[in-house]
Amino acid sequence: MSGVAARPESARLRWAVGAALFFGTILVFSRVIGGGYEFVNYDDPDYVITNTQVHEGLTAAGITWAMKSGAVSNWHPLTWMSHMLDWSLFGNNPRGHHATNVLWHALNAVLAFAALRRLTGALWASAFCAALFAWHPLRVESVAWVAERKDVLSGFFWFATLWAYAVYAERRRTGAAGGARWYALALTTFALGLMAKPILVTLPCVLLLLDVWPLRRLAGAKPAATLSRLILEKVPFFVLAATSSVVTFLVQREGGSVSMALSLGARLANAVFAVVRYLGSFFWPFDLAVLYPHPGEWPTRKVVASLVIVAALSAVAWWQRRRRPQLVIGWLWFLGTLVPVIGIVQVGLQSMADRYTYVTMFGVQIAILWTIHEAAVSPSARRTWAIVGAMVLAGCAARTWNQLGVWQNSYTLFDHAIAVTDRNYLAYNNRGIYLCDHGRVDEGIADYRKSLAIRPDYPEANNNLARMLVQQGRAAEAVPMLREAVKGKPDSLEVRNNLANALSDSGAVPEAMEQYAFILARQPRHVDALTNSGVGLAMQGKLAEARARIETALQISPDNLSAHSNLGNVLAMLGQRDEAIRHYRRAIELSPGDSRAHHNLGNVLAEAGRLAEAAESYARALAAAPTNAESRAHLGFTYARLGRRDDALRELRAALAQQPDYPQAKAWLQAVLEAK
């Protein structure tokens, strides 16, 4: 029964339970705060690491942007503001961002308890339900993943709305004053929740379910009239939910997240199977992964078996609706809150996701726990269930602590996903990113190829593999992959920029310039496109235009390494050696290990007759890239010009040993030998 008056002597106990939930949750998830946990390369870059708007911190301009932005295919301004505030406080230190997620989740544990206690009057059942929610391993993804701030933030407003609504309903029932204020608070927290994550669109339906049980607001002589009144009461909630749904669909479609590749039958089959898989993960939370790839079609036997299970559970819940209304209410809570994320409208690559259980699984918990609560009437039964409950919570906490270790960095996260899922092309791709970023290029390339072996048209893997091939001087090999990536992501300016760079490096400069023009028409301040198109202009002999374009890039990004280096090249071609030297030296300041900048500086110094300085630059280029035959040959020829014949012969012969078909090295070596 709702609104059970709390005994004065129990207030201290309720505060103690709330404190235990708060600090217990922080303790369970403290592993992710303790150090060594990084951002991951899945969504974290878009939300935090490379998001320049977030890096501006929480400002008036940032708030305006957040209210208007559909970035990352979502409209969730409160989530953006939260990330902005974190960046203002912690910068790029992931520990602070992780701590914020944990703090919100701990607050949610307390709010969940408060809302359930207010709704049902059952102190210990509410406490156990909140603890199970907070400490269950399915929560790890929502808490340990910085980009899932939207889960814990929207969860706070979900439970706050339930709590405010419970107080409102109690005041309506008792005729106490202040009901309108609590209704307004519930509506406000609901609106704020939608601004954190639109998954809250199902909350008005949950409120109607709660009206049936435990609030029992339909009880009375005229249930039809009462139901009409209760529905009318929810109209403002439904209006907000409908508006959020439309905005979300439009933003996600515009961002390319809504997939139309799967048939309606395939999506419905996955939805039915996912319901059973979610239940399985709740009762046996092992082999959890950041992504469960959608296979396209599930085996018919699995879909039919899942349909039978769902139908049977639904039948039991309906059969028991009068004696045990919590069963049907909890079951409908579970099924209803899954609807936006079950894949009927397919968004993303997943067939299901742990994060989608953040509020959905609460319905299953209510159905089970309140049935046990009603059955455990004797003191001995309560003691037995208390022992079992403590064991369950301890097991969940231990399993959660273990699962948190998976999220330490991108390698551990996706290595685990590969181990516990099948044909996970995204996991191979993202593990490859980590490996390449940490100097394990050959292993990273192997992972990209494994990803493409599973899904040859996967844009991200095509793009990432091609980038590595371009860096290895294999631009012609990279071009077909980048064309495939552009097919999959035609609006991605970064993929087009990579294609343009590969085309330019492989000699297809006119086509490369077309791609750069496409990018700059849509984003005139795209620094890489400005810089690299400047290189293309220089290759076409348009040196003045090239210089102007690269200088524009430097006005936007004064410390852009590539722009300084490329501007140095253009200035050298224009004969402005002193200016070229200045930009090369700035590039070297920005990246002391940049072999190409050292080499190009050596070229200009050699042309200016500053041979000793040139030799020093070539030597530094070789120190950064010992297998660079070009720098070694130039160093050898510079030694020859300095009269250091033996050193010249040594370096030229070494260059030819590295690259036997290097004609310039052969010519220089012949010249040194003949000069004897």
N, C-alpha and C positions, 0 to 999 in steps of 0.2 A: 504494500500500500504506500502511495506517495505521501510525502509530507509528514512522516512520523516524527512527532516532536522529540527532539533529543533531550535526554535527561541531563540536568545540569552537571551531574557528577561525571558524565561521559565526555564532556568537552575536552578535558585534558587528555583523555585517551585518544580522541579523534586527532588532536594536534600531534600527539606522539606517533600515531600511525602515519599521518602525513609526512612528518619529519623522517620516519624510517623509510618511507617510499622514496622521498627525495634523495636522501643521502645514500640509501641502498642502490638506487639507480645510478648515481654518480660513481659509486664504488664499482659496480658491475661493468660500467663502460669506461672506467678510468684508464684502461689500457691504451685507448686511442688518444688520450691526452698526454700520456707519460713520456712522449718523445719518440722520435724515429718514424712516426707516421707521416707520410707525405700526401700531397695532392695526388690524384690519379689522373691518367690521361684520357678518361672517359667523362665527358661533360664538364669536369672541373676547369679545363682551359676556357671553355665558352662562358662559364658562369663567373670564374674568378681569375685564373692565372693570366690569361691574355685579354681579358675584357677591359679595354682602356676606359670605358665609362665607369666601371666599378672602381678602377684605380684612382679616379678623381675623388673618391670618398663620398660621404653623405653631404651633398650640397643642394641648394635650391635648384640648380640646373639639373643635377642628377635626379632629384625627385620628379621634376617635370619629364625628363627622359623616361624614367621608370613608369610613369603613368601612361605614357604614349607608346612605349616600346612593345613590339612583338618579337623581340630577339629570342633566339633558341626556340622558335615556334611556340611561344607561350606568352600569355598576358598574365603576369603575376607581379605587380609593382611592389607589394610589400616584401616579397622575396628579394627583389633587386635591392631595395633599400636596406634590408638586413645585411646583404653581402657588402654593400657600400660602407655601412657602419663598421663591419668587421675589418674591411681594408683600412679604414681610418684608424682603427685601434691596433691592428696586428700586422698590417702590410702583407707581405708574402710569406709570413711565418704560419705554416699550416696548423701548428698546435692551437693557436687562438681560435681559428675557424672550427676546428674539431671540438674544442671546449664549448663553443657556443651551441653547437648541435646537441651536445650532451646535456647542457643546461636546459635547453628547451624541452628535451625529452624527459628530464627529471621533473620539470614543472608539469608536464603532461601526465605523468604518473600520479601526481598529487591531485590534479584537476579531475582525472578520470575517477579517482576514489571519491572526491567530493561530489561529483555529479551523480555517481551511482548511489552513494549514501543518501543524497537528497531525494533521488528518484524512488528508491526501494526501502529505505530505512534499515537495511541489513548492513551492519558495520563490517563484520569479518568477511562476509561474502564479497562485499565491495572492495575491501582491502586486498583480498586474495586475487580478485579479478584484475585490479589495477596493477598488482605486482606481476601477475602472469603476463599481462599486456606489456609491461615495461621491460621485463627481463627475458622475454622469449627471444630465441635466436633469429626469428624472422624480422625483428626490429633492427638487426645489425646494419643492414643495407641503408635504412633510412637515417641512422645515426652516424655511422662511420663514413658515409659518403658526403663530402662537403656540398656537392651539387644538389643533394637531396634535402637541403635546408627547407625547401618548400614543404616537405612531409612533416617535419617536426613543428614548423611554424603554423601550418594550416591545422595540424592536430591540436595545437593549443587552442585555437579558436573553435574547433569542433567541440571539444570538451567544455570550453567556456560557454558555448551556446547551450549545450545540454544542461549545464548547471543553472544558467540564468532562466532557461525555459522551465526547469523543474520548480524553481522558486516562484515564477509567474503562475504556473499551474496550481501550486499550493495556495497562493494568495487568492486566486480565482475560486478555489474550492472552499476556502474558509471565509471568504469575503473580506480579507484583510486589505488594508490600504497599500498602495505602491505597486499594484500589479502592472499598471501601464508602463511604469519605469523599467520593470524587469523584462517586460515584453520588448520594449525599445532596446534594452541592452542585448537581449538575445538576437534581435534583428541586426544590430550593429556588429556584434561579434561574428555573426554569420557572413555579413558583407565583407568584413576584414578577412575572414578565412578564405572567401572566394578570391580575394586579392593576393592571397599567398599561394593557393593552388586550387584550381577549379574542381578538384575531385569532391569538394563539399556540396556539389549540386544535388546530391541525393539526401542531404540532411533534412529538408522539409518532409520527405517521405518517412524518414526515421522518426521525426517528431510525431507524425500521425500514428506510427506503430506504438510509440511510447504512450500515446493517449489511450490506446487499448490496454496495454500492460507495460509497466506497472502502475501508471497513473489512473487507469480505470475511469477515464472521463466519459466513456460511452455508457456507463451504467446509469440506468434511469428508465422512466416510463416511455420516453420517446427517443429511442436510439437513432432513428433516421434523421430526425430534426437536429439532434445533437451532433451527429456526424456532419451534417451540412454546415452547422456552425463552426465546427472544428476545421473543416476544409476552408471555409471562408477566412477563418483566423490565420490560415497559412498562406493566403494569397500573396502577401508581400514577400514572403520567403520564396514562393514559386516564381514570382516575377524576377527576383534577383537571380535565381538559379537558371531560369530560361535565358536571361540576358547573358549570363556568364557562359552558358553552353554554346550559344550562337557565336559569341566573341571568340571562344576557344577553338571552335571548329574552323572558323574563318582564318584565324591566325595560324593554326596548324596546317591547314590546307595551303595557305600562302607560303608557309615555310617549307612545304614539301614533305611534312611528316605523315600526312594521311596517305596510306597505301591503298591503291585501287587494284593491285595485282591479284589479290586473293578473291575468289568467288564468295558469294554470300554463304553458300553451303559449307565451304572450308572454314569461314569465320565462325559460323554457328557451331560446327563440329569442334573447333578449338575451344570455344566458350564452354561447352559442356564438359569437355575433357579437363579444362583448366580448373573448373570448380572442384573436381575430385582431386586433382594434383595439389591445389591449395590446401584442402583438408588433409591430404597426406603429409604435406610439409609442416602443418601445424602439429600433428600428432607424432611425426618422426622428422624433426628438423635437422636432417643431415644432407650432405651433398648439395648445399645451397650455393648458388652461383649468381654473379652479377648479371648474367644474361642467359636466358634459356632460348636458343634460336627457334624461330618458327619454322617447322619443316614443310609448310605449305599444305600438306595433306596428312592427317593421322590415319593409322590403320582402322578400318571399319569396326573391327572387334573391340578396340579400345573405346571408340566413340559410343558404340551400343552399350557396352558394359557401364560406361560412365553415365549414360542416360538412364539406365536401370537404377543405378545407385542414387542419382539425384531424384528420380521419381519416387523411389522407395522412402528416402529421407523426407521428402516433401509430404508424402502420404502419412507417414507417422506423425510428423509435426501437426498436420491438419487434423488427424484423428484425435490427437491429444489437446486440441486447441481450447477446450473448456476446462479440463482438469489441470493441464500444465500449459497455460498460454505462453509462458516464456519460451517454449520450444518453437512455436510458429513465429513468434516475434523475433527471436534471435536468428532463426533460419532465414526469414525474410530480410532482416537487417543485413545478413551476410550476402545473400543473393542480390539484393537491391543495390547495395553499395559497390558491388563488383561490376554492375552494368556499364559504367563509363569506361572501365579499364579492361574489360573482359575480351576485347578484340572484335566485337561486332562492327565497330568502326576501328579498323586496324591503324594504330599509330606506332611507328617504330618497328624494330626488327624482332621483338620478343614475342613468345607465345604466352608468357606469364612473367611476373616479376615479384620478388619478395616485398618490395616497397609498397605494392598495391594492397598489402594486407594490413597496413598501419591502423586503419579504423575498421576495415571490413571484418577482420577476424574477431572483433569485439562481440559481434552478434553471436558467433559460435560459442564464445566463452560464457556469455550470459545464459544461453540456452542450457549449457551443461552445468554450470556452477549453481544456478538457482534451482535446478532440478535436484542436485545433490543437497543444496541448502534446505529444501523442503523435506527431503527424505531423511536427513540426519536429525531426528527429533530427540533421540535419547542422548544422555551425556556420553555413553560409551561410543556411540556412533560418531558423535562430534569429535571425540578424541581421536578415533581412528582416522577420520577424514582430515583432521588437523595434521596428523603425522604424515599421511599420504601427501597432503598439500605441501607441507614443508619439504618433503623429498622431491616433489615435482619442481618447486621453485628453485631448490638447490641445483637440481639437474639442469634446469633451464639456464641458470646463472653461469654454471660451469661451461655449458655448451656455447653460450653467448661469448664468454671470455675467449674460448677457443676459436670461434668463428671470427672474432675481431682480428685475430692474427692474420687472416686472409687479406685484410684491407691495409696492410702495412705500406705497400707501394703497388705500382702498376704491375710489376713482375709477379709478385705473390698473388695478386688478385686474379690476373688472367691465366697464370699458370694453373691455379686451382680450378678456374672455370674450364680450362681445357681438360683437366683430369676428371671432372665430374659430369661433363656434358658431352654430347656427340656432335661432330661436324660444326664446331663453334668458330665460324670464320671470323667473327668480330674479335674473339679472344686471341686468335692467332695474330690478327692485325695489330691489336693494341699491345700484345706482348712484344711484337716486332718493333713497335715504336719505342718502347722502353729500351730494348736491346740496342737499337741504333743510337739512341740518345746517350747511351752509356758506353759507346765505343765498340760494342760487339756487333759490328755491321754485318758480317757474314751470317751470324745467327739470326739477326733481324731480317735480312733478306730471305733467308730460308723460311721464316715464319710468314712473311708476306706471300711467298709462293705457296705455302700450305693453305693460306686463306683463299687464294685464288683458285687452288685446285678444288676447293669445296664450292666456291661461288665465283666463277670467272668474271662476272660483271660487277663485282663488289667495288664501288667507286673508291672507297677509302684505301683499300689494299692496292688497287691499280695506281692510285695517286702516290701512295707512300713508296711503293717499290720503284716507280718511275723516278721519284726524287733522288733515291739512292743511286740509281743507275746514272742519272745526270751528273751527280757528284763524282762518279767514277769515270766520267768521260764517255759514257755510253748513251749519248742523247738520242741517237737514231733508234736504238732499241727501246727507249722510253716512250717515244712519241705514240706508238699504237696503244700503249696502256693508258696514256693520258687522254687520248681520243675516247677510249672506252669510259674513262672516269667522267669526262664531260657529258657523255650520253646519259649517265646515271645522275649527274648533278649539273645540269646545264646552267643553273643560276649561280653556281659557286665561282666566285671571282678568284679564289685562291687556286682552284684546280685549273682554271683557264690561264692564270699567271704561270703556273708550272708548265702547262702545255706550251705557252708562248716562249718560255725560257728554253725548253727542249728543242722547239722548232728553230729558234735563233742559233742555239749551239750546234745544231745539225745542218745549218746553212740555209734553212727555209725562212729567210728573214722577212720577205713580204707577207707570208702567212702569219708569222709571229707578230708582225705589226698590226694585222687585223685583230688578233686576239687582244693585244694591248689596247687597241682603240675601243673594243667592246668593254673592257674593264674600266677604262678611264671615262667612258661615256656615262657609266653608272656610279663610279666612285672617283671623281677627279683628283682626290687627295690620296689615292692608293700609292704609297711610297715605292713599293717594289715595282709596280707597273711603270711608274714615272722613270725610275732609275733604269730598268731593263729596256724600256722602249727608247730611252736615251742612247743606250748601247746599240740598239738596232739602227737608230738614225745615224750614229757614227759609222756603223758598218756600211751604210748606204752613202757615205760621204757627206752627210748633212751635219757637219760638225757644230756649226753655230746653234742649230736647233737642238742638237744633242746636249750641248752645254747648258742651254736655257732650261731644258726639261730636267736634267739632273740637279741643277741648282734649285729648281722649284722643290724637288724632293728633299733637298737639304734644308730648305726653309721650313718644311713641315717637320722633318726629323733630323735635327742638326747633328746627332751622333750616329747616323746610319752608316755602318761600316761599308756596305756595298756601294752606297752613293759616293762616299769619299774616294774609294778606290777607283770606281768607274769614271768619276770626274777627273781624277788624276790621269787616267788613260786618254780621255778626250783632250785635256789640256796639253798632254805630251804630243798628241797628233797635231795640235794647233801650233806647236813649237813654243808654248809658254811653260818652259821647264821649271822655273822657280815656283810658279803656282802649282804645277803638277807635283813637285817634290813636297810642297806644304800639305797637300791633300793625302799623298801617300803616307807621310809621317803621321798625320792624324789618324788614318786608318790603322796604322801600326800601334798607335797609342791605345786605340779602342780594342785591338786584338793583337797582342804582341806575337802570337803564334801564327799569324796569317801569312803563309808561305807566298801566296800570289802577290800580296802587297809588297813584301820584301823584294821579290823578284822584279816587279815593275819599277820599284824605286831604283834598284840596281841598274835597270835599263836606261832610265833617264840620267842617272849620275854618270853612267858610262858615255852616253851621248854628249854630256856636258864636259867630258874629259876629266871628271873627278874619279879616277880609276881606283884609287885606294878605298874610297868610300863605297864605290860600286862593288868591289870585291867583298867588302864587309857585308853589304846587303845580300849578295848572292849566298854568302856563307850562312847568314841567318835564315835565308829561305831554305837552304839545305838542312839546317838544324831542325826546322819545323817539318820538313818533308824530305827525308834522306833518299827516297827513291825517285825524286824529281830529276830526270835526266836533263831537262832543259836548263834548270838552274845550275846544274853541275857543269854542263857544257859552257854556259856563259861565264861561269867562274873561271873555268880553264882558259877561255879566250882572253878574259880580263887579265889573268896572270901572265899570259903571253905578252900582252901589251905593256905590262909592268916590267917585262924582262925576266920574269920568274919562270924560265923554260921548263925546269923539272916539275914544278908544281902544275904548270899548264898541261904537260903531257900526262901526268897522273890523273888529273880531273877529266880530261877529254877521253882518255882510255876508259876510265870508270863510267863515263856517260854512255859510251858505246857498248860497254858490257851490260849496262842496264837497258839500252835501247839500240840494238845493232843496226837498225835501218834508219837512224837519225842522220839525214844528209848534211845538215849544217855542222854537226859535230865532226863528221868525216872530213868535210872541207877544212874546218879549222885545224884539225889534227894534221892533215896533209900540209897545210901552210906552215905550221910550227916545225914539222920535220924538214921541210924544204929550206926553211930559214936557217938551218944549221950550216 
